Amino acid sequence: MRKKVTVIGAGNVGATLAQRIAETDLADVVLVDVAEGVPQGKALDLMECGPILGYDSRVTGTNWYDETADSDVIIITAGLARKPGMSRDDLLAKNGDIVKVCAAESGRRSPNAVMIVVTNPMDVMAFVAMKATGFPRERVFGMGGVLDSARFRTFIAMELKVSVENTHAFVLGGHGDTMVPLPRYSSVAGIPITELLSADQINRIVDRTRNGGAEIVALLKTGSAYYAPSAATLEMVVAILLDKKKILPCSVLLEGEYGVKSVFAGIPVKLGAKGIEQFVEVKLNAEEKAAFMKSVEAVKSGCAKFM
């Protein structure tokens, strides 16, 4: 039997993600959106790509959740996108209501699914989704860390004029302005970037990584990033569907890890068929620990509104 992935939200992120998943030919896709005709039209368009690109994935568009039943993976992208000058926290209340319904309705129909939350503010929305589904923490988590690390890697590669394939980067904490890129754990072909870049260069790259989403919002003026967020989510989906046991940074409910309890924050985890199979802890120095706790506190204040 083919695997089944549900993508909730047929906007730029959701539709692009549905395309990426279909093109892997690893799973059939159900695309859900409240806008009448939109998911159906985009699904049909994607189906008609199959003969050209050589995939047999079935893509179904729907305005409700019945067709999502028995999904292996559910991805929530539905919500309002950021506009110029709007922080992720500005989206909190409106997107919280949306995610609550999406998670509850889809989770009820696929009680064994792994759920990935993309909607911003992502760490808080993952908390909302977990409460709405009652799923264990191993099966509900947020995407942001993979995207933030990709941005960090991109800027490192651009600065050093090397292939992105040689770069490895590490980002902890919430998906937002308080995220914690860790230069000490980031490298190029195994060489720590602290040995390849000056302190000023590293600080500039770290700042650009923290503001990576806002930079794109400011440039687009009428939307937010979707190519990289959909690619980041695809990496997680493939790790789950192929049981790759891949170490990726994800926003997870911490229950004692890094000295934190009952808050979502980004840390490295091992992803496989059952979701999170291991929570990975690394040693932080005093400065890194302080920055991580500051990021956690920012997420905690948002979660408190949904207690």
Disulfide bonds with the S-S distance in Angstrom:
none
